[in-house]
Amino acid sequence: MGYAVVLGEALVDLLDGEHDGQPVYRQAIGGAPLNVAVGVARLGGEVEFVGSLGDDVLAGRIAGFLTAAGVGRRGVVVRPVPTALAVATFAGAEPDFRFYGEPLSYGLLGPEDLDVPLVEGASVLYAGSIVLLCPPVLAAARRAWSLTTGLRVFDPNVRPRLLPDRAAVTGLREVVAGFVASADLVKLSLADAEVLYADSSAEAAAGRLHDLGAGTVVVTLGARGALVSADAGGTRVSLPAPAVRAVDATGAGDSVMAALVADLLTDGVPPEPAGWSDRVRYALQVAGLVCESPGGAVAMPTRAQVALRFPG
């Protein structure tokens, strides 16, 4: 088993809630790539996080949390800035995030900051999420993408609040295309596809990504499960989500990617397209368990917890 490198943002989520009849914000360590890294570690995979952190108390908590979760920090750089915050409110199926920080602590990793041997030696490289909107980190991600000899996995993880106009959407669409063209695995939500491409069906989104060059595509559909498309000419399989007692969907999509990365580390690429369906079915169980607990990274389960919740 090799190791994965997860490149992206780490920040602090402030989750809207209520206590004793008063509105409160619950603090949680987050960032989609951080969630993925923690999820991989909890599922038994070796993983290194690559990104920039601030130098305040919150950044110290993030660093400590990564270490406690078993995530390596060889690729982390520290900058003298406060930690960026993501304020999350819940009015529908998807949380609404607003981001605060100037400069953004997660947007300060440049291509010159990469630990080249670390990236080159990874069996799996993950890139994606909102750091692609930060020019220095985008350049770092592109360099890492070109350096790796391992499998490339990508998740755009679109946040509409950070795309104020059509020009911004077009710009991100072009960035996404550059990574998708050589990605072995792409995971995106149907909500991502609607923002990027105005695609209202998972099948259309999968076809579009294959046309761009993607290998395997997984389109997550929230409570409706996921669509798996192992190759451009293959059968597309719809998988239902398991029935769960959902309380918080934060990090659910990230846990799907974490489970897929962890299995790639253990077993490599499935020899047959049908093998992807088995892996996504398991990833949906991981996501279901995440939805039964509040928070994102803190809710990532172990394999033993998944087996206990979904026996057989």
PyMOL commands that set and color helices and strands:
alter all, ss='L'
color gray80, all
select helices_A, chain A and resi 32-42+57-69+105-107+111-113+116-120+130-133+135-147+160-162+166-180+190-197+202-212+222-224+252-267+274-291+297-299+303-309
alter helices_A, ss='H'
color red, helices_A
select strands_A, chain A and resi 3-7+11-19+22-30+46-53+72-78+85-89+96-100+124-128+151-155+185-189+216-220+226-229+236-239
alter strands_A, ss='S'
color yellow, strands_A
deselect
rebuild
show_as cartoon
